Amino acid sequence: MNATLVAVVLSLFSAAAYAAAAVAQERLAARHPGSGTLRLLASGAWWWSVGLNAAAALLHVVALRYGPLTVVQPLGALTLVAAVPMGARVAGRRVTAAEWRGTAYTLAGLAAILVTASGSAPDEVLSVSEALTVSAVTAGLIGLLARPGARPGLRHASASGFASGVASALTQTVTVAATDRSGPLLSVQVVGVALLVAAFATAGLMLSQTAYRGGLGAPLAVVTLANPVAAAVIGLTLLGEGLQGGAAGVLLALAGAGLASWGVVLLSRATPEPLPASAPSHPAREEEHPVAAVLALAPGSASPEPALLPRPTSEPGHLTPL
């Protein structure tokens, strides 16, 4: 099977798992606003969402072994595409026309990117000095965006996206270097970069949890956009990845990126339709397990009680260009 096709399929499953984790995290953040890290660590539901993230990350790691960053990372936008119907189903509402339009634009833009970015399995990796430089610059940027006292919101979401994007780039270096039979399995490069991956992946998770205190839509949109931006910059400048089709391919990729970005923005700004007046209203149950509510979305299953609505709205202008 074509390596790029394998990467795309794995990325689809990874996006679905990330979406389920994001919906569960948002429900936890809305249920316990202002909760500190220690309280989250004591929550079994939060650890279930961490497990979903871990499963998604594992699929993502394997995808990075078979496909270049410029293919795998943009597919992360499918996380928001999947999170919208999941969040709507958990909340007991319908997906709006605006959300369907956002989904269509995002998918069309991703298709254009895949046409131009398709390539062979990666073989270039970051050197130790390059990995350290990228990590230092990213750490400084994260510290600036999520400085102490900063109000949780889009800055934390941007920091989370950059952390996750850099973690993916470093992960690709680890997987390619570790599977290179010409060198030792646990070289200094592999071990050192793996530690950096763990640090940035953890930072991305905690920053996103903080960002979701203000709702799911806008923060997840920013995470979704910042992540591939960071990874694409590394892939194009340091890993020798390119775009097919020459100047026309570059223009098509830029158009696709713009279309996908607009679709993501539409998804983040869409206003949920209120429940019909005849629909029974059930108060949120404190004991309801957020992850169980997400995982219960099996075909033919009964609709869950409308509980804490994901809030995918944001004021115009709040989404700063990345």
HELIX and SHEET records of a PDB file:
HELIX    1   1 ALA A    3  ARG A   31  1                                  29    
HELIX    2   2 THR A   37  LEU A   41  1                                   5    
HELIX    3   3 GLY A   44  TYR A   66  1                                  23    
HELIX    4   4 LEU A   69  VAL A   72  1                                   4    
HELIX    5   5 PRO A   74  ALA A   77  5                                   4    
HELIX    6   6 LEU A   78  ALA A   91  1                                  14    
HELIX    7   7 ALA A   97  ALA A  117  1                                  21    
HELIX    8   8 VAL A  128  LEU A  145  1                                  18    
HELIX    9   9 LEU A  154  ALA A  178  1                                  25    
HELIX   10  10 VAL A  188  ALA A  211  1                                  24    
HELIX   11  11 TYR A  212  GLY A  214  5                                   3    
HELIX   12  12 GLY A  217  THR A  237  1                                  21    
HELIX   13  13 GLY A  246  ARG A  269  1                                  24    
HELIX   14  14 PRO A  290  LEU A  295  1                                   6    
END                                                                             
